[in-house]
C-alpha cells in the first residue's frame, strides 16, 4: 500500500492533498471573516460621523489627492490580476511565470505603499495629522474635520499594515517557489495567500470612493 504521506507537500496530519487544501482554505476564510468584522466597525464609524458632520467631512475629503488615490486603486487592481495569474501558473506547474507574477505582485504592493507614504508626508507638511499640531483653515469646523482625518489615518493606516503583512507572505511564497516547493498537485499556499491579497485589495476599493471622492467635486 502506498504511503500517502510521502507525497510532496502533504503534512503528516492530513490524509490527502484535497483534505489539506480544504482545511487551509477554510482556515483563511475564517480569518478573513474576522477581518471583515474588524473593518466593518471602522466603516460603521465613518458612516455615523459622516452623517453627523456632512459638511466638514466633504470639505476634508476634498483636500485629499484623489488622483493619487485613483492611481493606487489601479495599482492594486493590477496586482490582483498578477496574483490571480500566480495562482494559475502554480496550478499548471510553470515555475518561471509563477515567480514572475509573484515578483510583479510584490512590486505593485510596494508601489502602493510608496504612494501612500508620499500622501502621509504631504499631510504631515500641511499639519493635518490629528493630535500633532492639527491646523485647518478651509471650510468646516476644524474639530469635525480632524475627526475625518482621524478616521482616514486609522482606516488607511490599518490597510497599509495589512499590505505590509501581505508583502511578507508573498516573500515567503516566492522563496518557496524558488526552491521548487510547489507542484501541480501541491500549490495550496499560493491559493490561500491569494485570498488574503485579494481581500486587502477589495478593502481599498471600498476605501477609495468613501474617503477620496466624497468631496472631489469641490475641486480642491
Residue pairs with C-beta under 8 A, 6 or more apart in sequence:
4 10
4 15
4 16
5 12
7 16
7 17
7 185
7 186
8 183
8 185
8 186
9 17
9 181
9 182
9 183
9 185
9 186
10 16
10 17
10 20
10 186
11 20
14 20
14 23
17 185
17 186
17 188
20 188
21 188
21 191
24 188
24 189
24 192
25 188
25 191
25 192
25 195
27 192
28 192
28 195
28 196
29 195
32 195
32 196
32 199
35 162
35 199
39 155
39 158
39 203
42 151
42 154
42 155
42 158
43 155
43 206
43 210
45 151
46 151
46 155
46 210
46 211
49 57
49 147
49 148
49 151
50 57
50 214
53 141
53 144
53 147
53 148
55 139
55 140
56 140
56 141
56 144
56 145
56 147
56 148
57 144
57 145
57 148
57 214
57 215
58 140
58 214
58 215
58 218
59 138
59 139
59 140
59 145
59 215
59 218
60 136
60 140
60 145
60 148
60 149
60 152
60 215
61 148
61 211
61 212
61 213
61 214
61 215
61 216
62 214
62 215
62 216
62 217
62 218
62 219
62 220
63 128
63 138
63 215
63 220
64 119
64 152
64 211
64 212
64 215
65 119
65 122
65 212
66 212
66 213
66 216
68 115
68 118
68 119
69 208
69 211
69 212
70 208
70 212
71 115
72 112
72 115
72 116
72 204
72 208
73 204
73 205
73 208
75 108
75 111
75 112
75 115
76 108
76 112
76 200
76 201
76 204
76 205
77 201
77 205
78 108
79 104
79 105
79 108
79 109
79 112
79 197
79 201
80 197
80 198
80 201
82 101
82 104
82 105
82 108
83 101
83 105
83 194
83 197
83 198
84 194
84 198
85 97
85 101
86 98
86 101
86 102
86 105
86 190
86 194
87 187
87 190
87 191
87 194
89 95
89 97
89 98
89 101
90 98
90 177
90 182
90 187
90 190
90 191
91 184
91 187
92 184
93 182
93 183
93 184
95 177
95 180
95 182
98 177
98 182
98 190
99 174
99 177
99 178
102 170
102 173
102 174
102 177
103 174
105 170
105 197
106 167
106 170
106 171
106 174
109 163
109 166
109 167
109 170
110 167
112 163
113 160
113 163
113 164
113 167
116 156
116 160
120 153
123 129
123 149
123 153
124 132
126 135
127 133
127 134
127 135
128 134
128 135
128 136
128 149
129 149
129 153
130 146
130 147
130 149
130 150
130 153
134 142
134 146
134 149
135 142
136 142
136 145
136 146
138 220
152 211
155 207
155 211
156 207
156 211
159 200
159 203
159 204
159 207
162 200
162 203
163 200
166 196
166 197
166 200
169 193
169 196
169 197
170 193
170 197
173 189
173 190
173 193
176 182
176 189
177 190
182 189
182 190
